């Protein structure tokens, strides 16, 4: 997953400097999870980009390995969306 939804691309932290600089290579983030607020109260957060075919129990197990999510309550798990195309001129 490090090369999929967790790939830390486009991040900049002024405290750590430019990650492209070889001197800062050890400070480069290994992985990142983007969270998007789902409700006005700030009680629900969406983990962006985690459409997956993993079963829900396995998703919970894997996500709880992420520091800070060990005790998280997951309200809705990710599912892979399916695009169905219809050849409308021949339909």
C-alpha positions in Angstrom: 0.0 0.0 0.0 3.0 2.3 0.3 3.0 2.7 -3.5 -0.8 3.1 -3.6 -3.1 5.2 -1.4 -0.4 5.7 1.2 2.3 7.1 -1.1 3.5 10.4 0.4 3.5 12.6 -2.7 3.3 16.4 -2.7 3.9 16.8 1.0 5.9 19.7 2.4 6.6 20.4 6.0 8.6 23.6 6.6 9.9 22.2 9.9 11.6 19.3 8.1 12.8 21.1 4.9 12.7 19.9 1.3 12.4 16.1 1.1 14.1 16.1 -2.3 17.3 17.3 -0.7 19.5 14.2 -0.1 20.4 15.7 3.3 16.8 15.4 4.4 16.2 11.9 3.0 15.8 10.3 6.4 13.1 12.8 7.3 10.9 11.9 4.3 7.5 10.5 5.3 7.2 6.8 4.7 3.5 6.8 4.2 0.5 9.2 4.7 -3.2 8.8 5.2 -5.4 11.7 4.1 -8.4 12.4 6.2 -11.5 14.4 5.1 -14.1 15.6 7.5 -17.5 14.0 6.9 -19.7 15.9 9.2 -20.0 19.4 10.6 -19.4 18.3 14.2 -16.0 16.7 13.3 -17.0 13.3 14.6 -16.7 11.4 11.3 -13.6 11.4 9.1 -13.2 9.7 5.7 -9.9 8.0 4.8 -9.4 9.2 1.2 -8.6 6.7 -1.5 -9.1 3.4 0.3 -11.4 1.6 -2.1 -10.4 -2.0 -1.7 -11.5 -5.6 -2.1 -10.3 -6.5 1.4 -13.0 -7.9 3.7 -14.2 -5.5 6.3 -12.6 -7.4 9.2 -9.3 -7.4 7.5 -9.6 -3.7 6.7 -10.2 -2.9 10.4 -7.1 -5.0 11.3 -4.9 -3.3 8.8 -6.1 0.2 9.5 -5.5 -0.3 13.3 -1.8 -0.9 12.5 -1.6 2.8 11.6 -0.3 4.8 14.6 -3.2 6.8 16.1 -5.9 4.5 14.7 -5.4 1.6 17.2 -8.6 2.4 19.1 -10.6 4.0 16.2 -14.2 3.1 15.6 -14.9 2.5 11.9 -18.4 3.5 10.9 -18.2 2.5 7.3 -15.5 0.4 5.5 -14.2 1.0 2.0 -15.6 -0.9 -1.0 -14.3 -1.1 -4.6 -16.6 0.8 -6.9 -17.5 -0.7 -10.2 -17.9 1.2 -13.4 -20.4 -0.3 -15.8 -20.4 1.1 -19.3 -23.3 0.6 -21.8 -22.8 0.9 -25.5 -25.8 3.2 -25.8 -25.7 3.6 -29.7 -26.3 -0.2 -29.9 -28.6 -0.5 -26.9 
